[in-house]
Amino acid sequence: MKKNCWEVKDCGKCTTMLADDACPVCKEDKLDGIHGGVKGGRACWVIPHTKCGGSTQGLLSSKFIMCMECDFYNMVRQEEQESFQTAATILSILRQ
């Protein structure tokens, strides 16, 4: 089974997915199944206001460069290889 960001990063922000302080990744139903993940757990780099790194991150435009250097992002790219969905593709799903 493929791991989601909260499992790899062990952030604790998705233990109760409906909690008020849960990360937006845990609540993103539109991305359920992307890259084999639960909710947005394998597409966190396109979700605004994630709670990665101990603080709330901003919009895609302000966090994407940091995300591209993230070990989890690179793990997903490696695991998915040719089936990796680009940020543009995932964003189009979010906008539907």
Contacts in CASP RR format, 6 or more apart in sequence:
PFRMAT RR
TARGET T0000
AUTHOR 0000-0000-0000
METHOD contacts of the structure
MODEL  1
MKKNCWEVKDCGKCTTMLADDACPVCKEDKLDGIHGGVKGGRACWVIPHT
KCGGSTQGLLSSKFIMCMECDFYNMVRQEEQESFQTAATILSILRQ
2 35 0 8 1.000
2 36 0 8 1.000
2 37 0 8 1.000
2 42 0 8 1.000
2 79 0 8 1.000
4 14 0 8 1.000
4 25 0 8 1.000
4 37 0 8 1.000
4 38 0 8 1.000
4 39 0 8 1.000
4 40 0 8 1.000
4 41 0 8 1.000
4 42 0 8 1.000
5 11 0 8 1.000
5 25 0 8 1.000
5 40 0 8 1.000
5 41 0 8 1.000
5 42 0 8 1.000
5 44 0 8 1.000
5 52 0 8 1.000
5 72 0 8 1.000
6 12 0 8 1.000
6 13 0 8 1.000
6 14 0 8 1.000
6 23 0 8 1.000
6 25 0 8 1.000
6 26 0 8 1.000
6 41 0 8 1.000
8 71 0 8 1.000
8 72 0 8 1.000
8 75 0 8 1.000
9 52 0 8 1.000
9 53 0 8 1.000
9 72 0 8 1.000
11 23 0 8 1.000
11 51 0 8 1.000
11 52 0 8 1.000
11 53 0 8 1.000
11 54 0 8 1.000
13 21 0 8 1.000
13 22 0 8 1.000
13 23 0 8 1.000
13 25 0 8 1.000
13 26 0 8 1.000
13 51 0 8 1.000
14 22 0 8 1.000
14 23 0 8 1.000
14 25 0 8 1.000
14 26 0 8 1.000
16 22 0 8 1.000
17 26 0 8 1.000
17 27 0 8 1.000
17 39 0 8 1.000
18 27 0 8 1.000
21 51 0 8 1.000
23 50 0 8 1.000
23 51 0 8 1.000
23 52 0 8 1.000
24 47 0 8 1.000
24 48 0 8 1.000
24 49 0 8 1.000
24 50 0 8 1.000
24 51 0 8 1.000
25 39 0 8 1.000
25 40 0 8 1.000
25 41 0 8 1.000
25 44 0 8 1.000
25 47 0 8 1.000
25 50 0 8 1.000
26 39 0 8 1.000
26 40 0 8 1.000
26 41 0 8 1.000
27 39 0 8 1.000
28 39 0 8 1.000
28 40 0 8 1.000
28 41 0 8 1.000
28 43 0 8 1.000
28 47 0 8 1.000
28 94 0 8 1.000
29 39 0 8 1.000
30 93 0 8 1.000
30 94 0 8 1.000
30 96 0 8 1.000
31 39 0 8 1.000
31 40 0 8 1.000
31 41 0 8 1.000
31 43 0 8 1.000
31 47 0 8 1.000
31 90 0 8 1.000
31 93 0 8 1.000
31 94 0 8 1.000
32 38 0 8 1.000
32 39 0 8 1.000
32 40 0 8 1.000
33 42 0 8 1.000
34 40 0 8 1.000
34 41 0 8 1.000
34 42 0 8 1.000
34 43 0 8 1.000
34 85 0 8 1.000
34 90 0 8 1.000
34 93 0 8 1.000
35 42 0 8 1.000
35 43 0 8 1.000
35 76 0 8 1.000
35 79 0 8 1.000
35 80 0 8 1.000
35 83 0 8 1.000
35 84 0 8 1.000
35 85 0 8 1.000
36 42 0 8 1.000
40 47 0 8 1.000
42 76 0 8 1.000
43 85 0 8 1.000
43 90 0 8 1.000
44 50 0 8 1.000
44 52 0 8 1.000
44 67 0 8 1.000
44 72 0 8 1.000
44 73 0 8 1.000
45 60 0 8 1.000
45 63 0 8 1.000
45 64 0 8 1.000
45 67 0 8 1.000
45 68 0 8 1.000
45 70 0 8 1.000
45 73 0 8 1.000
45 87 0 8 1.000
46 60 0 8 1.000
46 87 0 8 1.000
46 90 0 8 1.000
46 91 0 8 1.000
46 94 0 8 1.000
47 94 0 8 1.000
48 57 0 8 1.000
48 58 0 8 1.000
48 59 0 8 1.000
48 60 0 8 1.000
49 56 0 8 1.000
49 57 0 8 1.000
49 58 0 8 1.000
49 59 0 8 1.000
50 56 0 8 1.000
50 57 0 8 1.000
50 58 0 8 1.000
50 63 0 8 1.000
51 57 0 8 1.000
52 70 0 8 1.000
57 63 0 8 1.000
57 66 0 8 1.000
60 87 0 8 1.000
60 91 0 8 1.000
64 87 0 8 1.000
67 73 0 8 1.000
76 84 0 8 1.000
77 84 0 8 1.000
END
